[in-house]
Amino acid sequence: MPDVIGGNAGRACEQMSSELDMTFEDASEQDRPVDDPAEWKICNSQPGPNQQITDFPVVFGVVRASESCKDKTPK
């Protein structure tokens, strides 16, 4: 898993394989839908950076690009 923490979710989606099963979840605990990943930034991922992907989907915890990340992990 590449280290995409702090990066734009839309760009990460473009860079990763289109065959990779990815899910974006609101890390702010507000349960907002992530309709356009390009408007969100990545706070965390499962698996974490530099870890092997062994389980699917890959889950990205994201917040709006204008917001700051909190120490939260995807549900």
C-alpha positions, 0 to 999 in steps of 0.5 A, spaced: 500 500 500 503 506 497 503 512 503 497 516 500 496 519 507 494 527 507 493 526 499 487 528 495 483 522 495 481 523 487 488 523 485 489 516 490 484 513 486 487 515 479 494 512 481 491 506 484 489 500 480 482 501 477 481 493 479 482 495 486 476 495 490 476 501 494 472 505 499 472 512 502 469 513 509 468 520 512 473 520 518 469 526 521 464 521 524 459 525 521 457 519 516 457 524 510 457 520 503 463 521 499 460 522 492 467 526 489 473 523 492 477 529 489 474 534 494 476 530 500 483 528 503 486 522 506 487 521 513 488 514 514 488 507 510 487 500 512 491 497 510 496 502 513 502 505 508 507 500 506 503 494 508 501 489 503 494 489 501 491 482 503 484 484 505 478 488 500 476 493 500 481 498 501 478 503 506 480 510 506 478 515 512 477 521 509 475 529 510 473 534 506 479 538 503 478 544 507 478 540 514 483 537 518 484 530 519 483 527 526 486 521 529 480 517 527 480 510 523 475 507 518 469 503 522 
